[in-house]
Amino acid sequence: MTVKLLLASKSPRRRELIGQLGLEYRVVDIDVDERLESDIAVDNVAEAIACKKATGYRYEIGPSEVLVTADTVVVHRGKVLGKPHSRQEAIEMLNDLSGDVHQVYTGVCLRGQKGQESFTECTHVYFRNLTDDEISFYVDTYKPFDKAGAYGIQEWIGMVGIERIEGCFYNVMGLPTVRLYKELMNMMGGK
């Protein structure tokens, strides 16, 4: 596939995953207010934000370029959990997720010269019951303040606390790589 991706993301995890796909990319800046109307269904929030981010790129996209924007949200019992703003908020989020299932939605928007496509991928994540000491250790050691739901599946808490997932592992990291690759192939006229 001969495509150069314009990755509009500050996420080191997304950059790492795109790089591991072996696709050529460069990071581009966008400036957009990510706030949404409050009446958007929780399973559409991530995709709506990803599409809104795409509007923040104001430059011309070349014929073999595709702008990639994404957003990930954690949803527990119908409530969107964003990034924690404090140690206490991170602890509260992890206590809520402990011993229960939640959903991770990543919305992706792809924009090229021929148009724009977007999609959402959902993964169900099952946490075992976590102790207060485990939660405190994780928050104090890994400081997950830049992560929706206050955790990274690829970190210690994922290794000891997540019993199983249903769906794409990489989606929980912030980018559904299988679906992204398929959509890029379709967009660029691949098979």
Disulfide bonds with the S-S distance in Angstrom:
none
